[in-house]
Amino acid sequence: MNTALAHGYAVLRTDYARWGADGPRLELNGQSNANNIADIVSAAHQLPENLANEWVAVGHSLGGGAVLWTASLPPNEKYPLKGAVALAPVGPGVLKFIESVAEGSAPKEAQFFIAVTVLGAKATDPSIDINKLADNSILPQFDAAQHMCVGELAALKPLPQGKYLKEGADLDKVKRFLLAQDPSSLKLNVPVLLIQGSEDKTTVTPETTKQMMQALCNSGNNVLYKEYAGQTHRSVIDASRKNTFDFIQKISSPELMNETVKENGLLGCEASKL
């Protein structure tokens, strides 16, 4: 954000639905998140600052998935979105992760994502019964996830690797929710840059992001991709800073964008192999 400010951009931080409120957060709900991102832009123009009408959506992880959904919103003539940068964006890897939890093969290092993901699904589909879905041994993590931040959850002592979600109707509901929130099938209305770290061990792996990239390309979207060797889920933010701002600054010029693609080693949909 400081880099963006130094480049002369105003930075808006989205107030997502129910964050800080008593109700359950609409975690991973792509449409809700996208609407909230667009809403903060129109709200900011009520301030006395002289803001440009054009804007770019940038997000990391959950926010990365949210800006992909934002890129699929109908064009707004008053406040036109020019493009989006999705750093380590959530996608098909989340469903893959939940399936591995039910199989008992999910790494214990990512265990804190279980409660966050399932509670996000339940916020959208209240019929999901946590007591029928989750093993009793992991229920304390579900209780903690309702009032702790992700960093605090990650610091909790993990349980041994095991099957902490039970097969059945409630797990099927979670899977359907995650499939519906996967940005892979979206029709994007603006150019998008996907950023990925080669050493990302979360639900966002190079394999799942490439899978999403290919699906987006197959739908005729204007998508660029860059993988950063040796970078993790978090470190890729700083490692990609230059490429991110090159993309943002040249997004309105096809000629300059072609130069950016060549200079920074970005892969487009025409690349034969991702």
C-alpha positions as CSV (number, residue, x, y, z in Angstrom):
1,M,0.0,0.0,0.0
2,N,2.9,2.4,0.8
3,T,4.3,1.7,-2.7
4,A,1.0,2.5,-4.3
5,L,0.8,5.8,-2.3
6,A,4.3,6.6,-3.4
7,H,3.2,6.1,-7.0
8,G,0.4,8.7,-6.5
9,Y,-2.5,6.3,-6.1
10,A,-5.2,6.6,-3.6
11,V,-5.6,3.2,-1.7
12,L,-9.0,2.0,-0.6
13,R,-9.3,-0.9,1.9
14,T,-12.6,-2.8,1.5
15,D,-15.0,-3.1,4.3
16,Y,-16.4,-6.6,3.6
17,A,-19.9,-7.6,4.6
18,R,-20.2,-8.5,8.3
19,W,-16.6,-8.0,9.1
20,G,-16.5,-6.7,12.6
21,A,-20.2,-7.4,13.0
22,D,-22.0,-10.0,15.0
23,G,-23.1,-12.1,12.0
24,P,-20.9,-14.7,10.4
25,R,-18.5,-13.4,7.7
26,L,-19.3,-14.2,4.1
27,E,-15.9,-15.7,3.6
28,L,-15.1,-16.8,0.0
29,N,-18.5,-15.5,-1.3
30,G,-17.2,-14.1,-4.6
31,Q,-20.2,-12.1,-5.6
32,S,-20.6,-10.4,-2.2
33,N,-16.8,-9.6,-2.0
34,A,-16.8,-8.2,-5.5
35,N,-19.8,-5.9,-4.8
36,N,-18.1,-4.7,-1.6
37,I,-14.9,-3.8,-3.5
38,A,-16.9,-1.9,-6.1
39,D,-19.0,-0.2,-3.4
40,I,-15.9,1.3,-1.6
41,V,-14.9,3.0,-4.8
42,S,-18.2,4.9,-5.2
43,A,-18.2,5.6,-1.5
44,A,-14.7,7.1,-1.6
45,H,-15.9,9.6,-4.2
46,Q,-18.1,11.1,-1.5
47,L,-14.9,12.4,0.2
48,P,-13.6,15.9,-0.6
49,E,-10.3,14.5,-2.2
50,N,-10.0,14.9,-6.0
51,L,-10.0,11.2,-6.9
52,A,-9.8,9.8,-10.5
53,N,-12.8,7.8,-11.7
54,E,-10.7,5.0,-13.1
55,W,-9.4,2.4,-10.7
56,V,-7.6,-1.0,-10.5
57,A,-8.5,-3.9,-8.1
58,V,-5.5,-5.6,-6.3
59,G,-5.8,-8.4,-3.8
60,H,-3.9,-11.2,-2.2
61,S,-5.1,-14.7,-1.3
62,L,-8.8,-14.4,-0.4
63,G,-8.5,-10.9,-1.8
64,G,-7.0,-12.2,-4.9
65,G,-10.1,-14.3,-5.5
66,A,-12.2,-11.3,-4.7
67,V,-10.6,-9.1,-7.3
68,L,-11.1,-11.8,-10.0
69,W,-14.8,-11.7,-9.2
70,T,-14.6,-7.9,-9.3
71,A,-13.2,-8.2,-12.8
72,S,-16.3,-10.1,-13.8
73,L,-18.7,-7.3,-12.7
74,P,-20.7,-5.5,-15.4
75,P,-18.7,-2.4,-16.6
76,N,-19.4,0.8,-14.6
77,E,-19.4,3.8,-16.9
78,K,-19.1,6.3,-14.0
79,Y,-16.2,4.5,-12.2
80,P,-14.6,2.2,-14.8
81,L,-12.4,-0.6,-13.6
82,K,-9.3,-0.8,-15.8
83,G,-7.8,-4.1,-14.6
84,A,-7.0,-6.4,-11.7
85,V,-4.0,-8.0,-10.1
86,A,-4.6,-11.2,-8.2
87,L,-1.7,-12.3,-6.0
88,A,-1.8,-15.9,-4.9
89,P,-5.6,-16.0,-5.5
90,V,-7.9,-18.6,-4.0
91,G,-9.4,-20.9,-6.7
92,P,-9.7,-24.6,-7.4
93,G,-7.2,-25.4,-4.7
94,V,-9.7,-24.7,-1.9
95,L,-12.0,-27.4,-3.0
96,K,-9.0,-29.8,-3.5
97,F,-7.9,-28.9,0.1
98,I,-11.3,-29.7,1.6
99,E,-11.5,-33.0,-0.3
100,S,-8.0,-33.9,1.2
101,V,-9.3,-33.1,4.7
102,A,-12.1,-35.6,4.3
103,E,-9.6,-38.1,3.0
104,G,-7.3,-37.5,5.9
105,S,-4.4,-36.4,3.7
106,A,-4.3,-32.6,4.3
107,P,-1.1,-31.3,5.8
108,K,-1.5,-30.3,9.5
109,E,0.3,-27.0,8.7
110,A,-2.9,-25.9,6.8
111,Q,-5.3,-27.3,9.4
112,F,-6.5,-23.8,10.5
113,F,-8.0,-23.3,7.0
114,I,-10.5,-26.0,7.7
115,A,-12.7,-24.1,10.1
116,V,-12.3,-20.8,8.2
117,T,-13.4,-22.4,4.9
118,V,-16.3,-24.4,6.3
119,L,-17.7,-21.5,8.3
120,G,-17.5,-19.3,5.2
121,A,-19.6,-21.9,3.4
122,K,-22.1,-22.0,6.3
123,A,-22.4,-18.2,6.3
124,T,-23.8,-18.5,2.7
125,D,-25.7,-21.7,3.3
126,P,-26.9,-21.8,7.0
127,S,-28.3,-25.3,6.5
128,I,-24.8,-26.8,6.8
129,D,-24.7,-28.6,10.2
130,I,-21.2,-28.2,11.7
131,N,-21.8,-30.8,14.4
132,K,-22.7,-33.4,11.7
133,L,-19.9,-32.4,9.4
134,A,-16.9,-31.9,11.7
135,D,-15.2,-34.4,14.0
136,N,-15.6,-33.5,17.7
137,S,-11.8,-33.1,18.2
138,I,-11.7,-30.1,15.8
139,L,-14.8,-28.3,17.1
140,P,-12.7,-26.1,19.4
141,Q,-10.9,-24.7,16.3
142,F,-14.3,-23.9,14.8
143,D,-15.2,-22.0,18.0
144,A,-11.9,-20.1,17.8
145,A,-12.3,-19.3,14.2
146,Q,-15.5,-17.3,15.0
147,H,-13.5,-14.6,16.9
148,M,-9.8,-15.1,15.9
149,C,-7.9,-13.7,13.0
150,V,-6.2,-16.1,10.6
151,G,-2.8,-15.4,12.1
152,E,-4.0,-16.3,15.6
153,L,-5.6,-19.5,14.2
154,A,-2.3,-20.5,12.5
155,A,-0.6,-20.2,15.9
156,L,-2.8,-22.8,17.5
157,K,-1.3,-26.2,18.2
158,P,-2.4,-28.4,15.3
159,L,-4.0,-31.8,15.8
160,P,-2.4,-34.9,14.3
161,Q,-3.2,-35.5,10.6
162,G,-6.6,-37.2,10.3
163,K,-10.1,-37.1,8.9
164,Y,-11.7,-34.1,10.5
165,L,-14.6,-33.8,8.0
166,K,-17.2,-36.5,7.5
167,E,-18.6,-37.5,4.2
168,G,-22.3,-36.9,3.7
169,A,-24.9,-34.2,2.8
170,D,-23.2,-31.4,4.7
171,L,-19.8,-32.0,3.1
172,D,-21.5,-32.1,-0.3
173,K,-23.0,-28.7,0.4
174,V,-19.5,-27.3,1.3
175,K,-18.1,-28.7,-1.9
176,R,-20.9,-27.2,-4.0
177,F,-20.3,-23.8,-2.4
178,L,-16.6,-23.9,-3.1
179,L,-17.1,-25.0,-6.7
180,A,-19.5,-22.1,-7.2
181,Q,-17.0,-19.6,-5.7
182,D,-14.1,-20.8,-7.9
183,P,-13.2,-17.9,-10.2
184,S,-12.0,-20.3,-13.0
185,S,-15.3,-20.2,-14.9
186,L,-15.7,-16.4,-14.8
187,K,-16.0,-14.1,-17.9
188,L,-13.6,-11.2,-17.1
189,N,-14.3,-7.8,-18.5
190,V,-10.8,-6.3,-17.9
191,P,-7.2,-7.4,-18.2
192,V,-5.9,-9.5,-15.3
193,L,-2.5,-10.3,-13.9
194,L,-2.2,-13.5,-11.9
195,I,0.8,-13.7,-9.5
196,Q,2.0,-17.0,-8.0
197,G,4.9,-18.2,-5.8
198,S,6.6,-21.5,-6.7
199,E,6.8,-22.5,-3.0
200,D,3.3,-21.7,-2.0
201,K,2.2,-24.5,0.2
202,T,-1.3,-23.2,1.1
203,T,-4.5,-24.1,-0.8
204,V,-3.0,-21.9,-3.6
205,T,-0.4,-23.9,-5.3
206,P,1.3,-23.3,-8.7
207,E,-0.6,-26.3,-10.0
208,T,-4.1,-25.0,-9.0
209,T,-3.4,-21.5,-10.2
210,K,-2.2,-22.7,-13.5
211,Q,-5.3,-24.8,-13.7
212,M,-7.4,-21.7,-13.1
213,M,-5.3,-19.7,-15.6
214,Q,-5.9,-22.3,-18.3
215,A,-9.6,-22.3,-17.7
216,L,-9.8,-18.5,-17.9
217,C,-7.8,-18.6,-21.1
218,N,-10.1,-21.2,-22.6
219,S,-13.0,-18.8,-22.0
220,G,-11.3,-16.1,-24.0
221,N,-10.2,-13.9,-21.1
222,N,-7.3,-11.5,-21.3
223,V,-5.0,-12.9,-18.6
224,L,-1.3,-12.7,-17.9
225,Y,0.6,-15.0,-15.5
226,K,3.9,-14.8,-13.6
227,E,5.4,-17.4,-11.3
228,Y,8.2,-16.3,-8.9
229,A,10.8,-19.0,-8.1
230,G,11.4,-19.6,-4.4
231,Q,8.6,-17.4,-3.2
232,T,5.9,-18.4,-0.7
233,H,2.3,-17.4,-0.3
234,R,3.4,-14.2,1.6
235,S,6.8,-13.4,0.2
236,V,5.4,-13.3,-3.4
237,I,3.7,-9.9,-2.5
238,D,7.1,-8.1,-2.2
239,A,8.8,-10.1,-5.0
240,S,6.1,-9.1,-7.5
241,R,5.9,-5.4,-6.6
242,K,7.7,-4.1,-9.7
243,N,5.7,-6.3,-12.1
244,T,2.5,-5.3,-10.4
245,F,3.0,-1.6,-10.8
246,D,4.4,-2.0,-14.4
247,F,1.1,-3.7,-15.2
248,I,-1.0,-1.1,-13.5
249,Q,0.7,1.9,-15.1
250,K,0.6,0.5,-18.6
251,I,-2.7,-1.3,-18.5
252,S,-4.4,1.3,-20.8
253,S,-1.9,1.1,-23.6
254,P,-1.7,-2.2,-25.6
255,E,1.8,-1.2,-27.0
256,L,3.2,-0.5,-23.5
257,M,1.6,-3.6,-22.2
258,N,3.3,-5.7,-24.9
259,E,6.6,-4.2,-23.7
260,T,5.8,-5.0,-20.1
261,V,5.0,-8.6,-21.0
262,K,8.4,-9.0,-22.7
263,E,10.4,-7.2,-20.1
264,N,9.0,-9.0,-17.1
265,G,8.6,-12.5,-18.5
266,L,4.8,-12.6,-18.2
267,L,2.9,-15.4,-19.8
268,G,-0.2,-14.7,-21.8
269,C,-3.0,-17.1,-22.9
270,E,-1.2,-17.6,-26.2
271,A,1.7,-19.3,-24.4
272,S,1.8,-23.0,-25.4
273,K,2.7,-24.2,-21.9
274,L,2.2,-22.6,-18.5
